[in-house]
Amino acid sequence: MQKCLVTGGAGFIGSNLVERLMGDGVQVRVLDNLTTGVLDNIEPFLEDIDFKQGDVRDLDALQEVMAGVEVVFHQAAVVSVPKSVEDPIEAAMVNDLGTLYVLEAARRASVRRVVFASSCAVYGDLPQLPKRENMETRPLSPYAASKLHGETYALLYRDLYGLETVCLRYFNVYGPKQDPTSPYSGVISIFMDRAVRGELPTIFGDGEQFRDFVYVADVVQANLLAANRDNIAGAVINLGTGSSVTVNSLWANISQFAGVGGEPERVEERPGDIRESVADISRARELLAYEPLYSFEEGLKLTWEWYSSRSTRH
């Protein structure tokens, strides 16, 4: 891979991907409208990447940045479940239509492969665990529905036009550069932010809901494997660790790092939230030779170090 495009490259996962790609000597273009992404995330690389502020709903902008690109990592999205519930039309415009535009621009530019960031949210709250890619899907939110639609479009573009696509169903990604300031952020970034301030978090429901938390460097590694492995076009692949942690246990770990005592505030569950989620990663191991390199404890420690150092700087 010589040249690639990262949509949403100033966001949490996108900027970690950009950093790794730069370290590997790949020419990187970034398209981001900076709605949730921030230039600070890619500031160390701005002089060396080709950055364009633009929207995935702008087909002309997409065609411009895709010229000569071999691989597209499509990370740009409205990523918040609650926000998609509040404004389903905007979520669909960005996630459904935006993904269609990305695929169409890639087809016109003769891009070799598009790696699409999908989500475990497509499984909904079906009781079967762990989640396997051949299971029924039952989205509980507009966000989840839009990710499933994106997968459908990706497979169509593979079948109709020969565009290689790989869909990665991310489970709960966490790590450095995840924005804690939004109420729509991931639970780990919000808990880290509270802990750094010496404050207690709010826990929705009883806290016994569990998630498969996967460290962002493992997600980046899987994206690179998905871009370069042969004979995987059209694949839909879970991306997690295969193990789970409850929200209560998560806070217990973080509060121990931070030395924060006390009982979190507990409120009602949020609509669209999924109670139990853990990935079967057999397909990722088979098709990508993927193996998570960071244990939950290791990833959490690295994340805590980043948040606490950031707090010291500010």
C-alpha positions in Angstrom: 0.0 0.0 0.0 1.6 3.3 -1.2 -1.2 5.8 -0.8 -4.4 5.8 1.2 -7.3 8.0 2.3 -8.7 8.0 5.8 -12.2 9.5 6.1 -12.8 10.9 9.5 -9.0 10.9 10.0 -9.1 13.6 12.7 -11.4 11.6 14.9 -10.5 9.1 17.6 -9.9 5.9 15.6 -9.0 7.7 12.4 -6.2 9.7 14.0 -4.7 6.7 15.6 -4.8 5.0 12.2 -3.2 8.0 10.5 -0.3 7.9 13.1 0.4 4.2 12.4 0.2 4.7 8.6 2.7 7.6 8.8 5.0 5.5 10.9 4.8 2.8 8.3 5.8 5.2 5.5 2.5 5.3 3.7 1.3 8.5 1.9 -1.8 9.6 3.8 -4.7 11.8 2.8 -7.3 12.7 5.3 -10.9 14.0 4.8 -12.7 15.3 7.9 -15.4 17.9 8.4 -14.1 18.5 11.9 -17.6 18.1 13.4 -16.3 15.7 16.0 -12.8 15.2 14.8 -10.1 17.8 16.0 -7.0 18.9 14.2 -5.0 18.5 17.5 -5.3 14.7 17.0 -3.2 14.9 13.8 -1.3 18.1 14.4 2.1 16.3 14.6 1.5 15.0 11.0 -0.2 18.0 9.3 2.9 19.0 7.4 3.4 15.5 6.1 -0.2 14.5 5.2 -2.6 15.8 2.6 -5.5 17.1 4.7 -8.7 18.4 3.3 -11.6 19.7 5.4 -14.7 18.3 3.8 -17.7 16.1 4.1 -18.3 12.6 2.9 -21.7 13.8 1.5 -19.7 16.0 -1.0 -19.1 13.7 -3.9 -16.8 16.3 -5.7 -14.6 16.6 -2.6 -14.4 12.8 -2.3 -13.4 12.3 -6.0 -10.7 15.0 -5.5 -9.1 13.3 -2.5 -9.4 9.8 -4.0 -7.4 10.4 -7.1 -4.5 8.0 -7.1 -5.5 6.3 -3.8 -5.1 2.6 -3.5 -7.0 2.0 -0.2 -9.7 3.9 1.6 -10.3 3.5 5.3 -13.9 4.8 5.8 -14.1 5.9 9.4 -16.2 9.0 9.1 -19.6 8.7 10.7 -22.1 9.9 13.3 -20.9 7.5 15.9 -23.2 8.1 18.8 -26.2 5.9 19.4 -28.0 8.5 21.5 -27.4 11.2 19.0 -28.8 9.0 16.2 -31.9 8.4 18.3 -32.3 12.2 18.7 -31.7 13.0 15.1 -32.1 9.9 12.9 -32.2 11.8 9.6 -28.8 13.4 10.2 -27.4 10.0 11.1 -28.8 8.5 7.9 -27.5 11.4 5.8 -23.9 11.0 7.1 -23.8 7.3 7.6 -26.0 5.9 4.9 -25.6 8.4 2.1 -22.0 9.3 3.1 -21.0 5.7 2.8 -22.7 5.3 -0.5 -20.8 8.4 -1.8 -17.5 7.0 -0.5 -18.1 3.7 -2.3 -19.1 5.5 -5.5 -16.2 7.8 -5.5 -13.9 4.8 -4.8 -15.4 3.0 -7.8 -14.9 6.0 -10.1 -11.3 6.4 -8.9 -10.5 2.7 -9.4 -9.5 2.3 -5.7 -8.4 -1.2 -5.0 -10.1 -1.7 -1.6 -12.4 0.1 0.9 -12.2 -0.9 4.5 -15.5 0.1 6.2 -15.8 0.7 9.9 -19.0 -1.1 10.9 -20.2 -1.9 14.4 -21.3 -4.6 16.7 -24.5 -2.6 17.2 -25.9 -4.4 14.2 -26.5 -7.4 16.4 -28.8 -5.6 18.7 -29.8 -7.3 21.9 -30.3 -10.8 20.7 -29.5 -13.2 23.5 -27.0 -15.5 21.7 -23.4 -15.0 22.8 -20.7 -14.6 21.6 -21.8 -12.6 18.6 -20.9 -14.4 15.3 -21.0 -12.8 11.9 -23.5 -15.3 10.5 -26.0 -14.5 13.2 -29.3 -12.6 12.7 -29.0 -8.8 12.9 -31.5 -6.7 14.7 -30.5 -3.0 15.0 -32.0 -1.1 18.0 -31.0 2.4 16.9 -30.7 4.5 13.7 -26.9 4.3 14.2 -27.0 0.5 14.1 -29.3 0.5 11.1 -27.0 2.8 9.2 -24.0 0.6 9.8 -25.9 -2.4 8.5 -27.0 -0.4 5.5 -23.3 0.5 4.9 -22.3 -3.2 4.9 -25.1 -3.9 2.4 -23.8 -1.2 0.1 -20.3 -2.4 0.5 -21.2 -5.9 -0.5 -23.3 -4.6 -3.5 -20.3 -2.6 -4.7 -18.2 -5.7 -4.5 -20.7 -7.8 -6.4 -21.9 -5.2 -9.0 -18.7 -3.3 -9.7 -15.8 -5.5 -8.5 -14.7 -3.0 -5.8 -13.0 -4.9 -3.0 -14.6 -4.1 0.3 -14.0 -5.4 3.8 -16.4 -4.6 6.7 -15.0 -4.6 10.2 -17.6 -4.8 13.0 -16.0 -2.8 15.8 -16.9 -3.8 19.3 -16.2 -1.2 22.1 -13.1 0.7 21.1 -11.1 2.7 23.6 -7.8 4.4 24.0 -5.9 7.7 23.6 -7.5 10.6 21.7 -11.1 9.6 22.5 -12.9 12.8 23.2 -14.4 12.7 26.8 -16.1 16.1 26.6 -19.2 15.0 24.7 -22.0 13.2 26.5 -22.0 10.9 23.5 -18.5 9.7 24.0 -17.5 6.1 24.8 -17.9 5.0 28.5 -14.2 4.6 29.1 -13.3 8.1 27.9 -16.1 9.6 30.1 -15.0 7.6 33.1 -11.4 8.5 32.6 -12.3 12.2 32.4 -14.3 12.0 35.6 -11.5 10.2 37.4 -8.8 12.7 36.3 -11.0 15.4 37.9 -11.5 13.4 41.0 -15.2 13.1 40.2 -17.7 10.2 40.2 -19.4 9.1 37.0 -23.0 8.4 36.2 -23.8 4.7 35.4 -26.9 3.9 33.3 -28.8 1.0 34.7 -27.4 -1.5 37.2 -23.9 -1.4 35.8 -23.9 -5.2 35.2 -24.2 -4.7 31.4 -21.0 -6.0 29.8 -19.0 -5.1 26.8 -16.1 -6.4 24.7 -13.6 -3.5 25.1 -10.9 -3.5 22.4 -7.8 -1.2 22.5 -7.5 1.2 19.6 -4.0 0.0 18.6 -5.5 -3.5 18.0 -8.2 -1.9 15.8 -5.6 -0.1 13.8 -3.6 -3.3 13.3 -6.8 -5.0 12.1 -7.5 -2.2 9.6 -4.0 -2.6 8.1 -4.5 -6.4 7.9 -7.9 -5.8 6.2 -6.3 -3.5 3.7 -3.5 -5.9 2.7 -4.6 -9.5 3.0 -5.5 -11.4 -0.1 -8.8 -13.2 -0.9 -10.9 -11.4 1.7 -13.0 -9.1 -0.5 -16.6 -9.1 0.7 -15.8 -10.3 4.2 -17.6 -9.0 7.2 -15.4 -9.5 10.3 -15.9 -8.9 14.1 -13.2 -6.9 15.8 -13.0 -7.3 19.5 -11.1 -9.4 22.0 -13.4 -12.3 22.7 -13.8 -11.4 26.4 -16.0 -9.0 28.3 -16.0 -6.6 31.2 -19.0 -5.1 33.1 -19.4 -1.4 33.5 -19.2 -1.7 37.3 -15.9 -3.6 37.0 -14.6 -1.0 34.5 -15.2 1.8 37.0 -13.6 -0.2 39.8 -10.4 -0.5 37.7 -10.3 3.2 36.7 -11.2 4.4 40.2 -8.3 2.3 41.5 -5.9 4.0 39.1 -7.2 7.4 40.1 -7.6 6.9 43.8 -11.2 8.0 43.6 -13.6 6.6 46.2 -17.4 6.6 46.5 -20.5 5.3 44.8 -21.3 6.5 41.2 -24.7 8.0 40.5 -27.1 5.5 39.0 -29.9 6.5 36.5 -32.2 4.6 34.2 -30.9 2.8 31.1 -30.8 4.7 27.9 -33.0 3.8 24.9 -31.0 1.9 22.2 -28.3 0.8 24.6 -27.3 -2.9 24.3 -27.0 -4.9 27.6 -24.7 -7.8 26.7 -22.0 -7.9 24.0 -18.9 -10.0 23.3 -17.3 -10.9 20.0 -16.5 -14.3 18.5 -13.2 -13.3 16.8 -12.6 -16.7 15.0 -13.1 -15.2 11.6 -10.7 -12.3 12.3 -8.1 -14.9 13.4 -8.7 -17.0 10.3 -9.0 -14.3 7.6 -6.8 -11.5 9.0 -4.4 -13.5 11.2 -5.6 -11.0 13.8 -4.7 -11.4 17.5 -5.4 -8.7 20.1 -2.0 -7.7 21.5 -3.3 -5.6 24.4 -5.0 -7.1 27.4 -7.8 -5.0 29.0 -5.5 -4.1 31.9 -2.7 -3.1 29.6 -4.9 -1.0 27.4 -6.6 0.6 30.3 -3.3 1.5 31.9 -2.0 3.1 28.6 -5.3 5.0 28.3 -5.1 6.3 31.8 -1.6 7.5 31.3 -2.7 9.5 28.3 -5.6 11.1 30.0 -3.7 11.9 33.2 -0.8 13.4 31.2 -3.2 15.5 29.1 -4.9 16.7 32.3 -1.4 17.8 33.7 -0.7 19.7 30.5 -3.9 21.6 30.7 
